[in-house]
Amino acid sequence: MAERTLAQPKLATKAEVLELAGFVLKGGEHASELEREIAKKAQHNPEGVTAPELQALATKVLAGRK
């Protein structure tokens, strides 16, 4: 899911956006302040997150897998 969101952020569903945000906030990853702000914004308004913001969340999720 993160790979697809990184490649095509506009196609991410509301559920996928919420899942990415939840992972960044609860995943124990050392998210930056900006990444945490984007994730909080995504939880409150998933449709209001921009493509670059979604790509930032997806990048963080992928970085956490390595």
PDBQT receptor file of N, H, CA, C and O in Angstrom, charges set to zero:
ATOM      1  N   MET A   1       0.826  -1.187   0.000  1.00  0.00    +0.000 N 
ATOM      2  CA  MET A   1       0.000   0.000   0.000  1.00  0.00    +0.000 C 
ATOM      3  C   MET A   1       0.875   1.257   0.000  1.00  0.00    +0.000 C 
ATOM      4  O   MET A   1       0.604   2.199  -0.745  1.00  0.00    +0.000 OA
ATOM      5  N   ALA A   2       1.912   1.274   0.825  1.00  0.00    +0.000 N 
ATOM      6  H   ALA A   2       2.131   0.509   1.430  1.00  0.00    +0.000 HD
ATOM      7  CA  ALA A   2       2.775   2.454   0.888  1.00  0.00    +0.000 C 
ATOM      8  C   ALA A   2       3.479   2.694  -0.445  1.00  0.00    +0.000 C 
ATOM      9  O   ALA A   2       3.660   3.836  -0.867  1.00  0.00    +0.000 OA
ATOM     10  N   GLU A   3       3.876   1.592  -1.107  1.00  0.00    +0.000 N 
ATOM     11  H   GLU A   3       3.729   0.665  -0.764  1.00  0.00    +0.000 HD
ATOM     12  CA  GLU A   3       4.541   1.742  -2.403  1.00  0.00    +0.000 C 
ATOM     13  C   GLU A   3       3.603   2.388  -3.418  1.00  0.00    +0.000 C 
ATOM     14  O   GLU A   3       4.005   3.274  -4.172  1.00  0.00    +0.000 OA
ATOM     15  N   ARG A   4       2.350   1.937  -3.428  1.00  0.00    +0.000 N 
ATOM     16  H   ARG A   4       2.023   1.217  -2.815  1.00  0.00    +0.000 HD
ATOM     17  CA  ARG A   4       1.366   2.487  -4.376  1.00  0.00    +0.000 C 
ATOM     18  C   ARG A   4       1.075   3.952  -4.050  1.00  0.00    +0.000 C 
ATOM     19  O   ARG A   4       0.955   4.778  -4.954  1.00  0.00    +0.000 OA
ATOM     20  N   THR A   5       0.964   4.270  -2.772  1.00  0.00    +0.000 N 
ATOM     21  H   THR A   5       1.061   3.599  -2.038  1.00  0.00    +0.000 HD
ATOM     22  CA  THR A   5       0.697   5.650  -2.368  1.00  0.00    +0.000 C 
ATOM     23  C   THR A   5       1.860   6.558  -2.745  1.00  0.00    +0.000 C 
ATOM     24  O   THR A   5       1.659   7.704  -3.147  1.00  0.00    +0.000 OA
ATOM     25  N   LEU A   6       3.067   6.042  -2.614  1.00  0.00    +0.000 N 
ATOM     26  H   LEU A   6       3.230   5.112  -2.287  1.00  0.00    +0.000 HD
ATOM     27  CA  LEU A   6       4.237   6.833  -2.986  1.00  0.00    +0.000 C 
ATOM     28  C   LEU A   6       4.234   7.118  -4.488  1.00  0.00    +0.000 C 
ATOM     29  O   LEU A   6       4.574   8.221  -4.915  1.00  0.00    +0.000 OA
ATOM     30  N   ALA A   7       3.852   6.121  -5.286  1.00  0.00    +0.000 N 
ATOM     31  H   ALA A   7       3.576   5.225  -4.939  1.00  0.00    +0.000 HD
ATOM     32  CA  ALA A   7       3.843   6.278  -6.740  1.00  0.00    +0.000 C 
ATOM     33  C   ALA A   7       2.636   7.069  -7.235  1.00  0.00    +0.000 C 
ATOM     34  O   ALA A   7       2.754   7.884  -8.150  1.00  0.00    +0.000 OA
ATOM     35  N   GLN A   8       1.463   6.823  -6.622  1.00  0.00    +0.000 N 
ATOM     36  H   GLN A   8       1.367   6.160  -5.879  1.00  0.00    +0.000 HD
ATOM     37  CA  GLN A   8       0.223   7.463  -7.075  1.00  0.00    +0.000 C 
ATOM     38  C   GLN A   8      -0.588   7.945  -5.869  1.00  0.00    +0.000 C 
ATOM     39  O   GLN A   8      -1.598   7.334  -5.522  1.00  0.00    +0.000 OA
ATOM     40  N   PRO A   9      -0.162   9.019  -5.239  1.00  0.00    +0.000 N 
ATOM     41  CA  PRO A   9      -0.825   9.460  -4.006  1.00  0.00    +0.000 C 
ATOM     42  C   PRO A   9      -2.289   9.852  -4.179  1.00  0.00    +0.000 C 
ATOM     43  O   PRO A   9      -3.071   9.735  -3.236  1.00  0.00    +0.000 OA
ATOM     44  N   LYS A  10      -2.667  10.309  -5.353  1.00  0.00    +0.000 N 
ATOM     45  H   LYS A  10      -2.032  10.404  -6.119  1.00  0.00    +0.000 HD
ATOM     46  CA  LYS A  10      -4.056  10.735  -5.570  1.00  0.00    +0.000 C 
ATOM     47  C   LYS A  10      -5.035   9.562  -5.558  1.00  0.00    +0.000 C 
ATOM     48  O   LYS A  10      -6.239   9.768  -5.410  1.00  0.00    +0.000 OA
ATOM     49  N   LEU A  11      -4.535   8.340  -5.712  1.00  0.00    +0.000 N 
ATOM     50  H   LEU A  11      -3.556   8.173  -5.832  1.00  0.00    +0.000 HD
ATOM     51  CA  LEU A  11      -5.401   7.167  -5.742  1.00  0.00    +0.000 C 
ATOM     52  C   LEU A  11      -5.596   6.532  -4.367  1.00  0.00    +0.000 C 
ATOM     53  O   LEU A  11      -6.326   5.548  -4.243  1.00  0.00    +0.000 OA
ATOM     54  N   ALA A  12      -4.961   7.073  -3.346  1.00  0.00    +0.000 N 
ATOM     55  H   ALA A  12      -4.368   7.872  -3.447  1.00  0.00    +0.000 HD
ATOM     56  CA  ALA A  12      -5.089   6.514  -1.999  1.00  0.00    +0.000 C 
ATOM     57  C   ALA A  12      -6.511   6.714  -1.480  1.00  0.00    +0.000 C 
ATOM     58  O   ALA A  12      -7.088   7.793  -1.613  1.00  0.00    +0.000 OA
ATOM     59  N   THR A  13      -7.058   5.667  -0.893  1.00  0.00    +0.000 N 
ATOM     60  H   THR A  13      -6.589   4.790  -0.785  1.00  0.00    +0.000 HD
ATOM     61  CA  THR A  13      -8.400   5.756  -0.324  1.00  0.00    +0.000 C 
ATOM     62  C   THR A  13      -8.331   6.386   1.062  1.00  0.00    +0.000 C 
ATOM     63  O   THR A  13      -7.256   6.521   1.646  1.00  0.00    +0.000 OA
ATOM     64  N   LYS A  14      -9.485   6.766   1.572  1.00  0.00    +0.000 N 
ATOM     65  H   LYS A  14     -10.358   6.656   1.097  1.00  0.00    +0.000 HD
ATOM     66  CA  LYS A  14      -9.560   7.340   2.916  1.00  0.00    +0.000 C 
ATOM     67  C   LYS A  14      -8.997   6.355   3.940  1.00  0.00    +0.000 C 
ATOM     68  O   LYS A  14      -8.249   6.750   4.835  1.00  0.00    +0.000 OA
ATOM     69  N   ALA A  15      -9.349   5.083   3.811  1.00  0.00    +0.000 N 
ATOM     70  H   ALA A  15      -9.956   4.762   3.084  1.00  0.00    +0.000 HD
ATOM     71  CA  ALA A  15      -8.867   4.060   4.746  1.00  0.00    +0.000 C 
ATOM     72  C   ALA A  15      -7.346   3.923   4.677  1.00  0.00    +0.000 C 
ATOM     73  O   ALA A  15      -6.692   3.751   5.705  1.00  0.00    +0.000 OA
ATOM     74  N   GLU A  16      -6.787   3.999   3.480  1.00  0.00    +0.000 N 
ATOM     75  H   GLU A  16      -7.318   4.139   2.645  1.00  0.00    +0.000 HD
ATOM     76  CA  GLU A  16      -5.334   3.894   3.329  1.00  0.00    +0.000 C 
ATOM     77  C   GLU A  16      -4.630   5.092   3.952  1.00  0.00    +0.000 C 
ATOM     78  O   GLU A  16      -3.587   4.940   4.588  1.00  0.00    +0.000 OA
ATOM     79  N   VAL A  17      -5.191   6.270   3.772  1.00  0.00    +0.000 N 
ATOM     80  H   VAL A  17      -6.038   6.394   3.255  1.00  0.00    +0.000 HD
ATOM     81  CA  VAL A  17      -4.610   7.474   4.370  1.00  0.00    +0.000 C 
ATOM     82  C   VAL A  17      -4.621   7.346   5.892  1.00  0.00    +0.000 C 
ATOM     83  O   VAL A  17      -3.633   7.667   6.552  1.00  0.00    +0.000 OA
ATOM     84  N   LEU A  18      -5.732   6.880   6.444  1.00  0.00    +0.000 N 
ATOM     85  H   LEU A  18      -6.535   6.620   5.907  1.00  0.00    +0.000 HD
ATOM     86  CA  LEU A  18      -5.829   6.705   7.892  1.00  0.00    +0.000 C 
ATOM     87  C   LEU A  18      -4.839   5.655   8.394  1.00  0.00    +0.000 C 
ATOM     88  O   LEU A  18      -4.254   5.814   9.465  1.00  0.00    +0.000 OA
ATOM     89  N   GLU A  19      -4.653   4.593   7.630  1.00  0.00    +0.000 N 
ATOM     90  H   GLU A  19      -5.129   4.463   6.760  1.00  0.00    +0.000 HD
ATOM     91  CA  GLU A  19      -3.713   3.545   8.026  1.00  0.00    +0.000 C 
ATOM     92  C   GLU A  19      -2.275   4.058   8.015  1.00  0.00    +0.000 C 
ATOM     93  O   GLU A  19      -1.506   3.769   8.931  1.00  0.00    +0.000 OA
ATOM     94  N   LEU A  20      -1.912   4.814   6.988  1.00  0.00    +0.000 N 
ATOM     95  H   LEU A  20      -2.537   5.049   6.244  1.00  0.00    +0.000 HD
ATOM     96  CA  LEU A  20      -0.574   5.403   6.934  1.00  0.00    +0.000 C 
ATOM     97  C   LEU A  20      -0.348   6.346   8.112  1.00  0.00    +0.000 C 
ATOM     98  O   LEU A  20       0.701   6.310   8.756  1.00  0.00    +0.000 OA
ATOM     99  N   ALA A  21      -1.335   7.183   8.386  1.00  0.00    +0.000 N 
ATOM    100  H   ALA A  21      -2.187   7.213   7.863  1.00  0.00    +0.000 HD
ATOM    101  CA  ALA A  21      -1.217   8.134   9.494  1.00  0.00    +0.000 C 
ATOM    102  C   ALA A  21      -1.078   7.396  10.818  1.00  0.00    +0.000 C 
ATOM    103  O   ALA A  21      -0.252   7.764  11.653  1.00  0.00    +0.000 OA
ATOM    104  N   GLY A  22      -1.873   6.371  11.007  1.00  0.00    +0.000 N 
ATOM    105  H   GLY A  22      -2.544   6.072  10.329  1.00  0.00    +0.000 HD
ATOM    106  CA  GLY A  22      -1.798   5.589  12.242  1.00  0.00    +0.000 C 
ATOM    107  C   GLY A  22      -0.443   4.939  12.420  1.00  0.00    +0.000 C 
ATOM    108  O   GLY A  22       0.086   4.908  13.532  1.00  0.00    +0.000 OA
ATOM    109  N   PHE A  23       0.122   4.423  11.355  1.00  0.00    +0.000 N 
ATOM    110  H   PHE A  23      -0.307   4.448  10.453  1.00  0.00    +0.000 HD
ATOM    111  CA  PHE A  23       1.437   3.797  11.447  1.00  0.00    +0.000 C 
ATOM    112  C   PHE A  23       2.496   4.810  11.857  1.00  0.00    +0.000 C 
ATOM    113  O   PHE A  23       3.342   4.528  12.706  1.00  0.00    +0.000 OA
ATOM    114  N   VAL A  24       2.447   5.983  11.253  1.00  0.00    +0.000 N 
ATOM    115  H   VAL A  24       1.760   6.213  10.563  1.00  0.00    +0.000 HD
ATOM    116  CA  VAL A  24       3.446   7.008  11.570  1.00  0.00    +0.000 C 
ATOM    117  C   VAL A  24       3.312   7.460  13.024  1.00  0.00    +0.000 C 
ATOM    118  O   VAL A  24       4.317   7.663  13.705  1.00  0.00    +0.000 OA
ATOM    119  N   LEU A  25       2.078   7.618  13.499  1.00  0.00    +0.000 N 
ATOM    120  H   LEU A  25       1.262   7.453  12.946  1.00  0.00    +0.000 HD
ATOM    121  CA  LEU A  25       1.872   8.095  14.868  1.00  0.00    +0.000 C 
ATOM    122  C   LEU A  25       2.104   7.019  15.927  1.00  0.00    +0.000 C 
ATOM    123  O   LEU A  25       2.619   7.316  17.005  1.00  0.00    +0.000 OA
ATOM    124  N   LYS A  26       1.731   5.780  15.633  1.00  0.00    +0.000 N 
ATOM    125  H   LYS A  26       1.312   5.539  14.758  1.00  0.00    +0.000 HD
ATOM    126  CA  LYS A  26       1.787   4.731  16.647  1.00  0.00    +0.000 C 
ATOM    127  C   LYS A  26       2.876   3.702  16.406  1.00  0.00    +0.000 C 
ATOM    128  O   LYS A  26       3.115   2.841  17.253  1.00  0.00    +0.000 OA
ATOM    129  N   GLY A  27       3.524   3.780  15.284  1.00  0.00    +0.000 N 
ATOM    130  H   GLY A  27       3.329   4.480  14.596  1.00  0.00    +0.000 HD
ATOM    131  CA  GLY A  27       4.457   2.736  14.895  1.00  0.00    +0.000 C 
ATOM    132  C   GLY A  27       5.767   2.715  15.645  1.00  0.00    +0.000 C 
ATOM    133  O   GLY A  27       6.590   1.831  15.407  1.00  0.00    +0.000 OA
ATOM    134  N   GLY A  28       5.987   3.645  16.530  1.00  0.00    +0.000 N 
ATOM    135  H   GLY A  28       5.319   4.363  16.723  1.00  0.00    +0.000 HD
ATOM    136  CA  GLY A  28       7.240   3.657  17.255  1.00  0.00    +0.000 C 
ATOM    137  C   GLY A  28       8.404   4.170  16.419  1.00  0.00    +0.000 C 
ATOM    138  O   GLY A  28       9.545   4.202  16.879  1.00  0.00    +0.000 OA
ATOM    139  N   GLU A  29       8.111   4.563  15.209  1.00  0.00    +0.000 N 
ATOM    140  H   GLU A  29       7.184   4.537  14.835  1.00  0.00    +0.000 HD
ATOM    141  CA  GLU A  29       9.161   5.111  14.349  1.00  0.00    +0.000 C 
ATOM    142  C   GLU A  29       9.480   6.523  14.837  1.00  0.00    +0.000 C 
ATOM    143  O   GLU A  29       8.633   7.208  15.411  1.00  0.00    +0.000 OA
ATOM    144  N   HIS A  30      10.683   6.924  14.602  1.00  0.00    +0.000 N 
ATOM    145  H   HIS A  30      11.371   6.368  14.136  1.00  0.00    +0.000 HD
ATOM    146  CA  HIS A  30      11.084   8.259  15.031  1.00  0.00    +0.000 C 
ATOM    147  C   HIS A  30      10.692   9.270  13.964  1.00  0.00    +0.000 C 
ATOM    148  O   HIS A  30      11.525   9.742  13.190  1.00  0.00    +0.000 OA
ATOM    149  N   ALA A  31       9.415   9.584  13.943  1.00  0.00    +0.000 N 
ATOM    150  H   ALA A  31       8.738   9.200  14.572  1.00  0.00    +0.000 HD
ATOM    151  CA  ALA A  31       8.892  10.531  12.962  1.00  0.00    +0.000 C 
ATOM    152  C   ALA A  31       9.303  11.948  13.349  1.00  0.00    +0.000 C 
ATOM    153  O   ALA A  31       9.378  12.294  14.528  1.00  0.00    +0.000 OA
ATOM    154  N   SER A  32       9.562  12.743  12.340  1.00  0.00    +0.000 N 
ATOM    155  H   SER A  32       9.501  12.461  11.383  1.00  0.00    +0.000 HD
ATOM    156  CA  SER A  32       9.894  14.143  12.589  1.00  0.00    +0.000 C 
ATOM    157  C   SER A  32       8.631  14.888  13.007  1.00  0.00    +0.000 C 
ATOM    158  O   SER A  32       7.520  14.370  12.894  1.00  0.00    +0.000 OA
ATOM    159  N   GLU A  33       8.817  16.081  13.480  1.00  0.00    +0.000 N 
ATOM    160  H   GLU A  33       9.720  16.502  13.572  1.00  0.00    +0.000 HD
ATOM    161  CA  GLU A  33       7.671  16.906  13.877  1.00  0.00    +0.000 C 
ATOM    162  C   GLU A  33       6.740  17.139  12.684  1.00  0.00    +0.000 C 
ATOM    163  O   GLU A  33       5.519  17.083  12.827  1.00  0.00    +0.000 OA
ATOM    164  N   LEU A  34       7.312  17.396  11.524  1.00  0.00    +0.000 N 
ATOM    165  H   LEU A  34       8.305  17.441  11.408  1.00  0.00    +0.000 HD
ATOM    166  CA  LEU A  34       6.514  17.615  10.312  1.00  0.00    +0.000 C 
ATOM    167  C   LEU A  34       5.711  16.362   9.957  1.00  0.00    +0.000 C 
ATOM    168  O   LEU A  34       4.532  16.455   9.617  1.00  0.00    +0.000 OA
ATOM    169  N   GLU A  35       6.343  15.204  10.035  1.00  0.00    +0.000 N 
ATOM    170  H   GLU A  35       7.301  15.129  10.311  1.00  0.00    +0.000 HD
ATOM    171  CA  GLU A  35       5.640  13.953   9.726  1.00  0.00    +0.000 C 
ATOM    172  C   GLU A  35       4.504  13.698  10.708  1.00  0.00    +0.000 C 
ATOM    173  O   GLU A  35       3.436  13.233  10.311  1.00  0.00    +0.000 OA
ATOM    174  N   ARG A  36       4.722  13.993  11.972  1.00  0.00    +0.000 N 
ATOM    175  H   ARG A  36       5.590  14.371  12.295  1.00  0.00    +0.000 HD
ATOM    176  CA  ARG A  36       3.649  13.838  12.971  1.00  0.00    +0.000 C 
ATOM    177  C   ARG A  36       2.505  14.811  12.697  1.00  0.00    +0.000 C 
ATOM    178  O   ARG A  36       1.338  14.445  12.835  1.00  0.00    +0.000 OA
ATOM    179  N   GLU A  37       2.824  16.041  12.313  1.00  0.00    +0.000 N 
ATOM    180  H   GLU A  37       3.772  16.338  12.201  1.00  0.00    +0.000 HD
ATOM    181  CA  GLU A  37       1.780  17.023  11.987  1.00  0.00    +0.000 C 
ATOM    182  C   GLU A  37       0.954  16.567  10.790  1.00  0.00    +0.000 C 
ATOM    183  O   GLU A  37      -0.271  16.690  10.797  1.00  0.00    +0.000 OA
ATOM    184  N   ILE A  38       1.615  16.044   9.765  1.00  0.00    +0.000 N 
ATOM    185  H   ILE A  38       2.610  15.944   9.758  1.00  0.00    +0.000 HD
ATOM    186  CA  ILE A  38       0.901  15.549   8.584  1.00  0.00    +0.000 C 
ATOM    187  C   ILE A  38       0.000  14.384   8.978  1.00  0.00    +0.000 C 
ATOM    188  O   ILE A  38      -1.150  14.316   8.544  1.00  0.00    +0.000 OA
ATOM    189  N   ALA A  39       0.510  13.473   9.792  1.00  0.00    +0.000 N 
ATOM    190  H   ALA A  39       1.444  13.529  10.145  1.00  0.00    +0.000 HD
ATOM    191  CA  ALA A  39      -0.272  12.306  10.216  1.00  0.00    +0.000 C 
ATOM    192  C   ALA A  39      -1.490  12.728  11.033  1.00  0.00    +0.000 C 
ATOM    193  O   ALA A  39      -2.575  12.173  10.860  1.00  0.00    +0.000 OA
ATOM    194  N   LYS A  40      -1.319  13.698  11.916  1.00  0.00    +0.000 N 
ATOM    195  H   LYS A  40      -0.438  14.149  12.057  1.00  0.00    +0.000 HD
ATOM    196  CA  LYS A  40      -2.460  14.191  12.704  1.00  0.00    +0.000 C 
ATOM    197  C   LYS A  40      -3.493  14.844  11.795  1.00  0.00    +0.000 C 
ATOM    198  O   LYS A  40      -4.695  14.636  11.960  1.00  0.00    +0.000 OA
ATOM    199  N   LYS A  41      -3.020  15.635  10.835  1.00  0.00    +0.000 N 
ATOM    200  H   LYS A  41      -2.043  15.804  10.701  1.00  0.00    +0.000 HD
ATOM    201  CA  LYS A  41      -3.923  16.269   9.872  1.00  0.00    +0.000 C 
ATOM    202  C   LYS A  41      -4.690  15.204   9.094  1.00  0.00    +0.000 C 
ATOM    203  O   LYS A  41      -5.891  15.342   8.859  1.00  0.00    +0.000 OA
ATOM    204  N   ALA A  42      -3.994  14.148   8.699  1.00  0.00    +0.000 N 
ATOM    205  H   ALA A  42      -3.019  14.037   8.890  1.00  0.00    +0.000 HD
ATOM    206  CA  ALA A  42      -4.623  13.069   7.931  1.00  0.00    +0.000 C 
ATOM    207  C   ALA A  42      -5.693  12.355   8.747  1.00  0.00    +0.000 C 
ATOM    208  O   ALA A  42      -6.719  11.949   8.199  1.00  0.00    +0.000 OA
ATOM    209  N   GLN A  43      -5.470  12.197  10.039  1.00  0.00    +0.000 N 
ATOM    210  H   GLN A  43      -4.637  12.527  10.484  1.00  0.00    +0.000 HD
ATOM    211  CA  GLN A  43      -6.468  11.536  10.876  1.00  0.00    +0.000 C 
ATOM    212  C   GLN A  43      -7.715  12.389  11.034  1.00  0.00    +0.000 C 
ATOM    213  O   GLN A  43      -8.824  11.859  11.103  1.00  0.00    +0.000 OA
ATOM    214  N   HIS A  44      -7.549  13.693  11.092  1.00  0.00    +0.000 N 
ATOM    215  H   HIS A  44      -6.648  14.124  11.036  1.00  0.00    +0.000 HD
ATOM    216  CA  HIS A  44      -8.694  14.588  11.269  1.00  0.00    +0.000 C 
ATOM    217  C   HIS A  44      -9.431  14.865   9.962  1.00  0.00    +0.000 C 
ATOM    218  O   HIS A  44     -10.648  15.051   9.958  1.00  0.00    +0.000 OA
ATOM    219  N   ASN A  45      -8.691  14.893   8.849  1.00  0.00    +0.000 N 
ATOM    220  H   ASN A  45      -7.703  14.741   8.852  1.00  0.00    +0.000 HD
ATOM    221  CA  ASN A  45      -9.296  15.211   7.553  1.00  0.00    +0.000 C 
ATOM    222  C   ASN A  45      -8.540  14.475   6.444  1.00  0.00    +0.000 C 
ATOM    223  O   ASN A  45      -7.715  15.079   5.759  1.00  0.00    +0.000 OA
ATOM    224  N   PRO A  46      -8.811  13.174   6.257  1.00  0.00    +0.000 N 
ATOM    225  CA  PRO A  46      -8.063  12.396   5.261  1.00  0.00    +0.000 C 
ATOM    226  C   PRO A  46      -8.159  12.951   3.842  1.00  0.00    +0.000 C 
ATOM    227  O   PRO A  46      -7.210  12.835   3.065  1.00  0.00    +0.000 OA
ATOM    228  N   GLU A  47      -9.292  13.550   3.501  1.00  0.00    +0.000 N 
ATOM    229  H   GLU A  47     -10.062  13.644   4.132  1.00  0.00    +0.000 HD
ATOM    230  CA  GLU A  47      -9.450  14.086   2.153  1.00  0.00    +0.000 C 
ATOM    231  C   GLU A  47      -8.675  15.381   1.945  1.00  0.00    +0.000 C 
ATOM    232  O   GLU A  47      -8.459  15.790   0.804  1.00  0.00    +0.000 OA
ATOM    233  N   GLY A  48      -8.256  16.029   3.016  1.00  0.00    +0.000 N 
ATOM    234  H   GLY A  48      -8.431  15.697   3.943  1.00  0.00    +0.000 HD
ATOM    235  CA  GLY A  48      -7.564  17.304   2.918  1.00  0.00    +0.000 C 
ATOM    236  C   GLY A  48      -6.056  17.203   2.821  1.00  0.00    +0.000 C 
ATOM    237  O   GLY A  48      -5.370  18.223   2.759  1.00  0.00    +0.000 OA
ATOM    238  N   VAL A  49      -5.530  15.990   2.807  1.00  0.00    +0.000 N 
ATOM    239  H   VAL A  49      -6.088  15.161   2.858  1.00  0.00    +0.000 HD
ATOM    240  CA  VAL A  49      -4.085  15.803   2.743  1.00  0.00    +0.000 C 
ATOM    241  C   VAL A  49      -3.642  15.888   1.284  1.00  0.00    +0.000 C 
ATOM    242  O   VAL A  49      -4.247  15.274   0.406  1.00  0.00    +0.000 OA
ATOM    243  N   THR A  50      -2.589  16.650   1.038  1.00  0.00    +0.000 N 
ATOM    244  H   THR A  50      -2.098  17.149   1.752  1.00  0.00    +0.000 HD
ATOM    245  CA  THR A  50      -2.100  16.836  -0.329  1.00  0.00    +0.000 C 
ATOM    246  C   THR A  50      -1.244  15.648  -0.775  1.00  0.00    +0.000 C 
ATOM    247  O   THR A  50      -0.807  14.838   0.042  1.00  0.00    +0.000 OA
ATOM    248  N   ALA A  51      -1.018  15.564  -2.068  1.00  0.00    +0.000 N 
ATOM    249  H   ALA A  51      -1.373  16.222  -2.732  1.00  0.00    +0.000 HD
ATOM    250  CA  ALA A  51      -0.197  14.484  -2.629  1.00  0.00    +0.000 C 
ATOM    251  C   ALA A  51       1.218  14.466  -2.034  1.00  0.00    +0.000 C 
ATOM    252  O   ALA A  51       1.693  13.394  -1.659  1.00  0.00    +0.000 OA
ATOM    253  N   PRO A  52       1.907  15.608  -1.935  1.00  0.00    +0.000 N 
ATOM    254  CA  PRO A  52       3.247  15.579  -1.333  1.00  0.00    +0.000 C 
ATOM    255  C   PRO A  52       3.225  15.134   0.137  1.00  0.00    +0.000 C 
ATOM    256  O   PRO A  52       4.158  14.478   0.601  1.00  0.00    +0.000 OA
ATOM    257  N   GLU A  53       2.170  15.486   0.858  1.00  0.00    +0.000 N 
ATOM    258  H   GLU A  53       1.412  16.019   0.481  1.00  0.00    +0.000 HD
ATOM    259  CA  GLU A  53       2.057  15.051   2.250  1.00  0.00    +0.000 C 
ATOM    260  C   GLU A  53       1.861  13.540   2.326  1.00  0.00    +0.000 C 
ATOM    261  O   GLU A  53       2.454  12.876   3.176  1.00  0.00    +0.000 OA
ATOM    262  N   LEU A  54       1.030  12.999   1.441  1.00  0.00    +0.000 N 
ATOM    263  H   LEU A  54       0.548  13.538   0.751  1.00  0.00    +0.000 HD
ATOM    264  CA  LEU A  54       0.833  11.547   1.398  1.00  0.00    +0.000 C 
ATOM    265  C   LEU A  54       2.134  10.834   1.053  1.00  0.00    +0.000 C 
ATOM    266  O   LEU A  54       2.446   9.786   1.619  1.00  0.00    +0.000 OA
ATOM    267  N   GLN A  55       2.879  11.400   0.134  1.00  0.00    +0.000 N 
ATOM    268  H   GLN A  55       2.625  12.251  -0.325  1.00  0.00    +0.000 HD
ATOM    269  CA  GLN A  55       4.154  10.796  -0.235  1.00  0.00    +0.000 C 
ATOM    270  C   GLN A  55       5.131  10.815   0.937  1.00  0.00    +0.000 C 
ATOM    271  O   GLN A  55       5.909   9.877   1.108  1.00  0.00    +0.000 OA
ATOM    272  N   ALA A  56       5.100  11.865   1.738  1.00  0.00    +0.000 N 
ATOM    273  H   ALA A  56       4.468  12.627   1.600  1.00  0.00    +0.000 HD
ATOM    274  CA  ALA A  56       5.964  11.926   2.915  1.00  0.00    +0.000 C 
ATOM    275  C   ALA A  56       5.598  10.831   3.913  1.00  0.00    +0.000 C 
ATOM    276  O   ALA A  56       6.484  10.192   4.481  1.00  0.00    +0.000 OA
ATOM    277  N   LEU A  57       4.299  10.607   4.132  1.00  0.00    +0.000 N 
ATOM    278  H   LEU A  57       3.579  11.126   3.671  1.00  0.00    +0.000 HD
ATOM    279  CA  LEU A  57       3.868   9.540   5.038  1.00  0.00    +0.000 C 
ATOM    280  C   LEU A  57       4.266   8.174   4.490  1.00  0.00    +0.000 C 
ATOM    281  O   LEU A  57       4.748   7.322   5.236  1.00  0.00    +0.000 OA
ATOM    282  N   ALA A  58       4.068   7.966   3.205  1.00  0.00    +0.000 N 
ATOM    283  H   ALA A  58       3.676   8.658   2.599  1.00  0.00    +0.000 HD
ATOM    284  CA  ALA A  58       4.421   6.680   2.592  1.00  0.00    +0.000 C 
ATOM    285  C   ALA A  58       5.924   6.429   2.683  1.00  0.00    +0.000 C 
ATOM    286  O   ALA A  58       6.355   5.303   2.932  1.00  0.00    +0.000 OA
ATOM    287  N   THR A  59       6.708   7.467   2.483  1.00  0.00    +0.000 N 
ATOM    288  H   THR A  59       6.358   8.381   2.281  1.00  0.00    +0.000 HD
ATOM    289  CA  THR A  59       8.161   7.337   2.588  1.00  0.00    +0.000 C 
ATOM    290  C   THR A  59       8.557   6.935   3.997  1.00  0.00    +0.000 C 
ATOM    291  O   THR A  59       9.444   6.101   4.178  1.00  0.00    +0.000 OA
ATOM    292  N   LYS A  60       7.909   7.516   4.992  1.00  0.00    +0.000 N 
ATOM    293  H   LYS A  60       7.188   8.193   4.845  1.00  0.00    +0.000 HD
ATOM    294  CA  LYS A  60       8.209   7.180   6.388  1.00  0.00    +0.000 C 
ATOM    295  C   LYS A  60       7.857   5.727   6.683  1.00  0.00    +0.000 C 
ATOM    296  O   LYS A  60       8.609   5.028   7.360  1.00  0.00    +0.000 OA
ATOM    297  N   VAL A  61       6.721   5.277   6.178  1.00  0.00    +0.000 N 
ATOM    298  H   VAL A  61       6.110   5.846   5.627  1.00  0.00    +0.000 HD
ATOM    299  CA  VAL A  61       6.307   3.886   6.390  1.00  0.00    +0.000 C 
ATOM    300  C   VAL A  61       7.321   2.940   5.744  1.00  0.00    +0.000 C 
ATOM    301  O   VAL A  61       7.722   1.948   6.353  1.00  0.00    +0.000 OA
ATOM    302  N   LEU A  62       7.729   3.242   4.530  1.00  0.00    +0.000 N 
ATOM    303  H   LEU A  62       7.403   4.047   4.035  1.00  0.00    +0.000 HD
ATOM    304  CA  LEU A  62       8.697   2.385   3.842  1.00  0.00    +0.000 C 
ATOM    305  C   LEU A  62      10.051   2.398   4.541  1.00  0.00    +0.000 C 
ATOM    306  O   LEU A  62      10.727   1.371   4.594  1.00  0.00    +0.000 OA
ATOM    307  N   ALA A  63      10.451   3.535   5.070  1.00  0.00    +0.000 N 
ATOM    308  H   ALA A  63       9.902   4.370   5.027  1.00  0.00    +0.000 HD
ATOM    309  CA  ALA A  63      11.722   3.625   5.791  1.00  0.00    +0.000 C 
ATOM    310  C   ALA A  63      11.671   2.795   7.072  1.00  0.00    +0.000 C 
ATOM    311  O   ALA A  63      12.687   2.246   7.496  1.00  0.00    +0.000 OA
ATOM    312  N   GLY A  64      10.507   2.703   7.680  1.00  0.00    +0.000 N 
ATOM    313  H   GLY A  64       9.681   3.149   7.336  1.00  0.00    +0.000 HD
ATOM    314  CA  GLY A  64      10.356   1.923   8.903  1.00  0.00    +0.000 C 
ATOM    315  C   GLY A  64      10.438   0.429   8.676  1.00  0.00    +0.000 C 
ATOM    316  O   GLY A  64      10.714  -0.321   9.612  1.00  0.00    +0.000 OA
ATOM    317  N   ARG A  65      10.208  -0.014   7.465  1.00  0.00    +0.000 N 
ATOM    318  H   ARG A  65       9.984   0.596   6.705  1.00  0.00    +0.000 HD
ATOM    319  CA  ARG A  65      10.267  -1.442   7.143  1.00  0.00    +0.000 C 
ATOM    320  C   ARG A  65      11.689  -1.943   6.986  1.00  0.00    +0.000 C 
ATOM    321  O   ARG A  65      11.949  -3.136   7.144  1.00  0.00    +0.000 OA
ATOM    322  N   LYS A  66      12.599  -1.055   6.680  1.00  0.00    +0.000 N 
ATOM    323  H   LYS A  66      12.387  -0.086   6.551  1.00  0.00    +0.000 HD
ATOM    324  CA  LYS A  66      13.982  -1.472   6.384  1.00  0.00    +0.000 C 
ATOM    325  C   LYS A  66      14.778  -1.685   7.638  1.00  0.00    +0.000 C 
ATOM    326  O   LYS A  66      15.956  -2.036   7.570  1.00  0.00    +0.000 OA
TER     327      LYS A  66
